[in-house]
Amino acid sequence: MYIPGGIVLALLLCFLLEKGMDWDFTRAGIFPREAKGLTGIALHGFIHANWSHLFSNCLSLFVLSSFLCYFYTPLDIRILLLSYLGSGILLWVFGRPCWHIGASGLVYALCFFLFFSGIFRRHIPLIAVSLIVVFLYGNIVWHMVPWQWNDPVSWEGHLSGGITGTIVAVCYRKQGPQKPVMEEDEDEDEAAEDNNNEQTENAHTEGNGQLETKRK
């Protein structure tokens, strides 16, 4: 729980600092295809417009990153960084020319990673996680397209996160937790090996018996 808790704490402290000092961190976000927006690739996820924006992202990040850190322990930090930076880079490439802020891209990236990773690995606990993610966040796909002209919601950030999470799931499908080898197959192999050993021993015994008969 340290990593999920640390992420939420960092977002909360950044928001409190901005509001407490009466600052505006919006220009530390991403401005697509402009040099001034490049630093936002690393900083945009820590900036939120209001308490509602912050709370929704913090709750989702805590739940999804907890799933990630529990079930994908060897890869959790790497997947978090790739999901965050990858979604930010894609947003900088094709987003609308305005300031984009918030950790929604990371939320979408984790959703899509957890869903597709469980499907690709075909491991029952990970498939269960995929189904839970669909149950909790299945409606987020509707926020990956614009619903109105000049939509105030950064649907490009959501779409960037979804694409990034899917790509990361494909790239790491052979790493981390995998479907275990069936015990029945192992038992069959052991039984076949014991049977071969028994046949070999019987052949040696019969051979020795024939030699003893000839000697007599």
C-alpha positions in Angstrom: 0.0 0.0 0.0 3.0 2.3 0.2 3.1 3.2 -3.5 -0.7 3.8 -3.9 -0.7 5.8 -0.7 2.4 7.8 -1.8 0.8 8.7 -5.1 -2.4 10.0 -3.5 -0.4 11.9 -0.9 1.8 13.6 -3.5 -1.3 14.7 -5.5 -3.0 16.0 -2.4 0.1 18.0 -1.1 0.6 19.6 -4.5 -3.1 20.7 -4.7 -3.0 22.0 -1.1 0.2 23.9 -1.9 -1.3 25.5 -5.0 -4.5 26.6 -3.3 -2.9 27.5 0.0 -0.4 29.8 -1.6 -3.0 31.1 -4.1 -0.9 30.0 -7.0 -1.9 28.7 -10.4 -0.1 25.6 -11.7 -2.1 25.3 -14.9 0.8 26.4 -17.0 2.9 23.5 -15.7 0.6 21.2 -17.6 0.8 19.9 -21.2 0.4 22.3 -24.1 0.5 20.0 -27.2 3.2 20.6 -29.8 4.6 23.6 -28.1 8.0 23.7 -26.4 6.4 25.3 -23.3 4.3 22.3 -22.8 7.1 19.7 -22.7 7.7 20.0 -19.0 4.1 19.2 -18.5 4.7 15.6 -19.6 6.3 15.1 -16.2 4.2 17.5 -14.2 0.7 17.4 -15.6 -0.6 14.6 -13.4 0.1 16.5 -10.2 -2.1 19.4 -11.1 -5.9 19.5 -10.7 -8.6 22.1 -11.3 -10.7 21.6 -8.2 -11.5 19.3 -5.3 -13.9 17.1 -7.4 -11.3 16.6 -10.1 -8.6 15.7 -7.5 -10.9 13.4 -5.5 -12.1 11.3 -8.5 -8.5 10.8 -9.7 -7.1 10.0 -6.3 -9.7 7.4 -5.6 -9.3 5.7 -8.9 -5.5 5.8 -8.7 -5.5 4.3 -5.3 -7.7 1.4 -6.3 -6.0 0.7 -9.6 -2.4 1.1 -8.4 -3.2 -1.2 -5.5 -4.3 -3.9 -8.0 -1.1 -3.2 -10.0 1.2 -3.4 -7.0 -0.3 -6.5 -5.6 -0.7 -8.6 -8.7 2.3 -7.3 -10.8 4.8 -6.7 -8.1 8.0 -7.2 -10.2 6.8 -4.8 -12.8 4.7 -2.2 -10.8 7.1 0.7 -10.8 8.1 0.3 -14.4 4.5 0.0 -15.6 3.5 3.1 -13.6 6.3 5.2 -15.1 5.7 4.0 -18.7 1.9 4.5 -18.3 2.4 8.1 -16.9 5.1 9.3 -19.4 3.6 7.4 -22.4 0.2 8.9 -22.0 1.7 12.4 -21.5 3.8 12.1 -24.6 0.9 11.0 -26.7 -1.2 13.8 -25.4 1.5 16.3 -26.3 1.6 14.9 -29.8 -2.1 15.0 -30.8 -4.0 17.0 -28.1 -5.9 20.2 -28.7 -3.8 23.4 -28.4 -4.7 24.2 -24.8 -3.4 23.4 -21.3 -4.1 19.8 -20.2 -3.8 18.9 -16.5 -4.8 16.0 -14.2 -3.9 12.4 -13.7 -6.8 11.0 -15.7 -4.4 9.8 -18.4 -2.7 7.5 -15.8 -6.0 6.3 -14.6 -7.0 5.3 -18.1 -3.6 3.7 -18.7 -3.9 1.5 -15.6 -7.5 0.5 -16.4 -6.6 -0.6 -19.9 -3.4 -2.3 -18.7 -5.1 -4.3 -16.0 -8.0 -5.3 -18.3 -5.9 -6.5 -21.3 -3.1 -7.9 -19.3 -5.5 -10.3 -17.5 -7.0 -11.3 -20.8 -3.6 -11.9 -22.4 -2.2 -14.0 -19.6 -5.4 -16.2 -19.1 -4.6 -16.6 -15.4 -7.8 -16.8 -13.3 -6.8 -14.2 -10.6 -5.7 -11.7 -13.3 -8.9 -12.3 -15.3 -10.9 -11.7 -12.1 -9.0 -8.3 -11.8 -10.0 -7.6 -15.4 -13.6 -8.2 -14.7 -13.5 -6.0 -11.5 -12.0 -3.2 -13.5 -14.7 -3.5 -16.2 -17.4 -3.6 -13.4 -16.0 -0.4 -11.7 -14.8 1.6 -14.7 -16.4 0.1 -17.8 -18.2 3.4 -18.5 -14.9 5.3 -18.9 -14.8 4.4 -22.6 -17.5 7.0 -23.3 -15.1 9.7 -22.1 -12.5 8.9 -24.7 -14.4 10.8 -27.4 -15.6 14.5 -27.4 -19.2 15.0 -26.5 -19.5 18.6 -27.5 -17.6 21.2 -29.5 -14.6 22.5 -27.6 -15.2 19.9 -24.8 -13.8 21.2 -21.5 -12.8 17.6 -20.5 -9.5 16.4 -21.9 -10.8 13.4 -23.8 -7.4 13.4 -25.6 -5.7 12.7 -22.3 -8.2 9.8 -21.7 -7.6 8.4 -25.2 -3.8 8.7 -24.8 -4.0 6.8 -21.5 -6.1 4.0 -23.0 -3.7 3.6 -25.9 -0.7 3.6 -23.7 -2.1 1.1 -21.3 -3.0 -1.3 -24.1 0.5 -1.0 -25.6 2.2 -1.6 -22.3 0.0 -4.7 -21.7 1.0 -6.1 -25.1 4.7 -5.4 -24.5 4.8 -7.0 -21.0 2.4 -9.9 -21.6 5.3 -12.4 -21.4 6.8 -10.9 -18.2 5.6 -10.9 -14.6 2.9 -13.3 -13.3 1.9 -16.1 -15.7 -0.6 -18.9 -15.9 1.0 -21.8 -13.9 1.7 -25.1 -15.5 -1.1 -27.6 -14.9 -0.3 -30.1 -12.1 -1.9 -32.9 -14.1 0.6 -32.5 -16.8 3.4 -32.7 -14.3 1.9 -35.8 -12.7 1.5 -37.4 -16.1 5.2 -36.7 -16.9 6.2 -38.2 -13.6 4.0 -41.3 -14.1 5.4 -41.8 -17.6 9.0 -41.5 -16.2 8.3 -44.0 -13.5 6.7 -46.4 -16.0 9.8 -46.1 -18.2 12.1 -46.8 -15.2 10.0 -49.8 -14.2 10.1 -51.2 -17.8 13.9 -50.7 -17.8 14.3 -52.5 -14.5 12.1 -55.4 -15.7 14.1 -55.7 -18.9 17.3 -55.9 -16.9 15.8 -58.5 -14.5 14.6 -60.6 -17.4 18.0 -60.4 -19.1 19.8 -61.4 -15.9 17.4 -64.3 -15.5 18.1 -65.6 -19.0 21.8 -65.4 -18.4 21.4 -67.3 -15.2 19.3 -70.0 -17.0 21.9 -70.3 -19.7 24.7 -70.7 -17.2 22.8 -73.5 -15.4 
